[in-house]
C-alpha cells in the first residue's frame, strides 16, 4: 500500500467519532442476491446503522444465501439480512431482529417475468423453455416457482428445458431482457424498484404472474445471541431508521418505508410452499 493511501485511511479513521473508533464492530451479513452490490446503498445503510448503534458496522457480503446463512450459524456475523426461505430452513436456530416494510406492509410477491414481446400468459405456457432463478435458497427467486410446479405435479428440472442461477434478482431481469432465457423468477420488490431506477431494463420485460403476498426478507440473528448488547443495539437502530435523517436516506434508496419487529406468522405462506416442494 502506498504512503498516500495509508495517510488517507489514517485520516478517515481519525475523523470518525471516538465512540465509533473505540467500540466493537457489529458484523451484518448481506448477499448481492438482494442488494446486487449497489455501493451507494450499502454505504448509506452502513452509515445509518452505525449512527443508530453508536458502533462501527462491518457489512459482510457473500455470493449466496447459503454462504451468508453459514456465516451466521457459525458466528462469523452477528446478524444477517436473509430471505424468508433460508430463515425458515434454520428456524430452530434463528430469531427475527426486524422486518422491512414496503408499500405499507412487511410483505412482497414473487413475479414470473418474460420478454415484453412474449405471448406467454402464465407458468404453463413456459414448458420446454429456458428459465432464470436467482438463488436455490431464494423464496421469490426459486421456491415460489418450484412450489407452483409441485402443485402441478411437475419439477423445474423436467418442466424447463434448461435453468440457471444468476445470484442476483437484477441479473434475472437482465437474463430475460437480453433473451439469455425465456423467463425468470424474480423478487417483485426488486423488479418494481428497478422499474424506477432502470426503466430501460424492466420495460424490456413484463410480469405474467404474481404470487400471493409473502413475508418480506427479514433481519435475523442466532436465538442465543438476541439478548447480546450488539444485537440489541442493531435491533434498536433498525427499528428507528425512519426516525433519523440518515436512516430515512438509506430507506429512500432502498425504497422501503421502515422496519418493524414482525412475527413468525408473516412467513406461514413460505412455510406452506416449502411443504409443497418437500411433499
Secondary structure, DSSP 8 states (H G I E B T S, - for coil): --HHHHHHHHHHHHHS-HHHHHS--EEEEEEHHHHTT-HHHHHHHHHHHHHHHTS-EEEEEESSHHHHHHHHHHTSSSEEE--HHHHHHTTTTEEEEEEEEBTTBSEE-EEEEEETT----SGGGGTTSEEEES-TT-IIIIIHHHHHHHHTT--HHHHSSEEEE-SSHHHHHHHHHTTSSSEEEEEHHHHHHHHHH-HHHHTTEEEEEE---EE--EEEEEGGGTTSHHHHHHHHHHHTGGGSHHHHHHHHHHT--EEE---GGGGHHHHHHHHHHH-
